[in-house]
Amino acid sequence: MWRWFDRIEDSLAIALLGATSLAILASATMRAIGHPFSGGAELAQFLFIWTAVLGADITLRRGGQVRIDALTARMPTMVVQSATIICLLLMLGFLALLAWHGFPLAFSNWQRPMGVAGLSYGYVTLALPVGAVLMFISLIRRVLDKGILKSLDPDDNVVEEPL
């Protein structure tokens, strides 16, 4: 059911990363030939912010979040299970809080221009709450697919399919 959504998100992240690189290349090239592209750096920054947010969601969806298990490997199973539940609740609460406060912030920045590029600063600030909602959904999906206790485990057996 979510396969099409995952493919669109993966493709969009790749396209945004490519567009970021092209914006930097165009800006540097234009500056080198004496005709600077004044909004190039801001455009690249905007594209990179959205790339990072989508990349964070893709990483969470695939179970690739950073984890240090030196301590938990030595803990009793019951303690690890309790810690996993607490971590999940804290993650979901934090993501909900980011979305709750992020959307009003983004909408309040809509009239604010972003430097010389002319883009609305609302597009930049909208990345955080949108990313939080995407990560919230991805985390819920992992809990439903793998169960509460295995939801934060890495997906070591993921086979990448071509886009």
C-alpha positions as CSV (number, residue, x, y, z in Angstrom):
1,M,0.0,0.0,0.0
2,W,2.8,2.4,0.9
3,R,5.1,1.3,-1.9
4,W,4.1,4.1,-4.3
5,F,4.5,6.7,-1.5
6,D,8.0,5.4,-0.7
7,R,9.0,5.4,-4.3
8,I,7.8,9.0,-4.7
9,E,9.7,10.1,-1.6
10,D,12.9,8.3,-2.7
11,S,12.7,9.9,-6.1
12,L,12.0,13.3,-4.8
13,A,14.9,13.1,-2.4
14,I,17.2,12.1,-5.3
15,A,15.9,14.9,-7.5
16,L,16.3,17.5,-4.7
17,L,19.9,16.4,-4.1
18,G,20.6,16.7,-7.8
19,A,19.0,20.1,-8.0
20,T,21.0,21.2,-5.0
21,S,24.2,20.2,-6.8
22,L,23.1,21.9,-10.0
23,A,22.2,25.1,-8.2
24,I,25.7,25.2,-6.6
25,L,27.4,24.4,-9.9
26,A,25.4,27.1,-11.8
27,S,26.1,29.7,-9.1
28,A,29.8,28.9,-9.1
29,T,30.0,28.8,-12.9
30,M,28.2,32.1,-13.3
31,R,30.4,33.7,-10.7
32,A,33.5,32.4,-12.4
33,I,32.5,33.9,-15.7
34,G,31.7,37.3,-14.2
35,H,27.9,37.1,-14.1
36,P,27.0,36.0,-10.5
37,F,23.7,34.2,-9.9
38,S,22.7,36.1,-6.8
39,G,20.1,33.6,-5.5
40,G,22.1,30.5,-6.2
41,A,23.4,29.9,-2.7
42,E,20.0,30.5,-1.2
43,L,18.3,28.2,-3.7
44,A,20.8,25.5,-2.9
45,Q,20.3,26.0,0.8
46,F,16.5,25.7,0.4
47,L,16.8,22.5,-1.7
48,F,19.3,21.0,0.7
49,I,17.1,21.6,3.7
50,W,14.3,19.7,2.0
51,T,16.7,17.0,0.9
52,A,17.9,16.5,4.5
53,V,14.3,16.3,5.8
54,L,13.3,13.7,3.3
55,G,16.6,11.8,3.8
56,A,15.9,11.7,7.6
57,D,12.5,10.2,7.0
58,I,13.9,7.6,4.5
59,T,16.5,6.7,7.0
60,L,14.0,6.3,9.8
61,R,11.7,4.3,7.5
62,R,14.5,1.9,6.8
63,G,15.7,1.5,10.4
64,G,18.9,3.3,9.8
65,Q,18.8,5.7,12.7
66,V,21.9,6.0,14.8
67,R,22.0,3.6,17.7
68,I,24.7,2.8,20.3
69,D,24.0,-0.6,21.8
70,A,27.1,-1.1,24.0
71,L,25.0,-0.4,27.1
72,T,21.7,-2.1,26.0
73,A,23.5,-5.3,24.9
74,R,24.4,-5.8,28.6
75,M,21.0,-5.0,30.0
76,P,18.3,-7.6,30.9
77,T,15.6,-8.1,28.2
78,M,12.9,-6.6,30.3
79,V,14.9,-3.3,30.7
80,V,15.7,-3.2,27.0
81,Q,12.0,-3.6,26.2
82,S,11.0,-0.9,28.6
83,A,13.6,1.4,27.2
84,T,12.4,0.7,23.7
85,I,8.9,1.6,24.6
86,I,10.0,4.8,26.4
87,C,12.1,5.8,23.4
88,L,9.3,5.2,21.0
89,L,6.9,7.3,23.1
90,L,9.5,10.1,23.4
91,M,10.2,10.1,19.6
92,L,6.5,10.2,18.7
93,G,5.9,12.9,21.3
94,F,8.8,15.0,20.0
95,L,7.7,14.6,16.4
96,A,4.1,15.6,17.3
97,L,5.4,18.6,19.1
98,L,7.5,19.7,16.1
99,A,4.5,19.4,13.8
100,W,2.2,21.1,16.3
101,H,4.4,24.2,16.7
102,G,6.1,24.0,13.3
103,F,3.0,24.5,11.1
104,P,1.9,27.8,12.7
105,L,5.5,29.0,12.6
106,A,5.8,28.2,8.9
107,F,2.5,29.9,8.1
108,S,3.5,33.0,10.1
109,N,6.7,33.2,8.0
110,W,4.9,33.0,4.6
111,Q,5.2,36.8,3.8
112,R,8.9,36.9,4.8
113,P,11.2,36.9,1.8
114,M,14.3,34.7,1.8
115,G,17.1,37.0,0.7
116,V,17.6,37.9,-2.9
117,A,16.1,34.7,-4.3
118,G,12.6,36.0,-3.6
119,L,11.3,32.7,-2.2
120,S,9.1,32.8,0.8
121,Y,10.8,31.9,4.0
122,G,7.7,29.8,4.7
123,Y,8.9,27.2,2.3
124,V,12.0,26.8,4.4
125,T,10.3,26.6,7.8
126,L,7.6,24.3,6.4
127,A,10.3,21.6,5.9
128,L,10.5,20.8,9.7
129,P,6.8,20.2,10.4
130,V,6.3,18.3,7.1
131,G,9.4,16.2,7.9
132,A,8.1,15.6,11.5
133,V,4.8,14.3,10.1
134,L,6.5,12.1,7.6
135,M,8.8,10.6,10.3
136,F,5.8,10.2,12.7
137,I,4.0,8.2,10.0
138,S,7.2,6.2,9.2
139,L,7.6,5.3,12.9
140,I,4.0,4.2,13.2
141,R,4.4,2.1,10.1
142,R,7.5,0.4,11.6
143,V,5.7,-0.3,14.8
144,L,2.7,-1.8,12.9
145,D,5.0,-3.8,10.6
146,K,7.6,-5.0,13.1
147,G,5.9,-4.7,16.5
148,I,6.9,-2.3,19.3
149,L,10.0,-4.2,20.4
150,K,11.5,-4.7,16.9
151,S,10.5,-1.3,15.5
152,L,13.9,0.4,16.3
153,D,16.0,-2.5,15.1
154,P,18.0,-2.0,11.9
155,D,16.8,-3.4,8.6
156,D,20.0,-5.3,7.7
157,N,18.2,-7.4,5.0
158,V,16.9,-4.5,2.9
159,V,17.3,-5.2,-0.8
160,E,17.2,-2.0,-2.8
161,E,15.0,-2.1,-5.9
162,P,15.8,0.1,-8.9
163,L,13.7,3.2,-9.3
